[in-house]
């Protein structure tokens, strides 16, 4: 097994790395616990992200607050269906899909399912890849508010939902990162060793 700090390889069973003194661990035994802890934190943070306003728009005559879904509906009403679709995909479809995918991976790993390990590994890779693009909504709010701040007659400020949405995305990313994809293959190896030429 390799030392996590200095990458020197040691035989199995050795407790500490003789080179750098770091503790040797072949596996993170609390992987699934960490996955669930971050997952629950992410789901909790996602609730206020949908209830509280994402954008607070102030003009000379009126001030409006819009949530994620409400904002997308409003944008669609003005005819920008593409932008509305991007917002809905980035802030509803992808986060919810990620929650479901991570929960599915963690549950099947916990139960030791050996069904379709290849597809599940692929699913995990997709979840990890999507992680870095999940902040689109926060970027949109940041760009909008900085652009509109420049004008005197109107201002757009990010609402509390922008913060909790960002927290939710970060928690989900950490949840996916805590998942050890080798867990998917444990059950498979136990059942039938793969033939090597
Ligand atoms: Zn070391």
Boltz pocket constraint, residues with backbone or C-beta under 6 A from the ligand:
constraints:
  - pocket:
      binder: B
      contacts: [[A, 3], [A, 4], [A, 5], [A, 6], [A, 7], [A, 8], [A, 17], [A, 18], [A, 19], [A, 20], [A, 21], [A, 22]]
      max_distance: 6.0
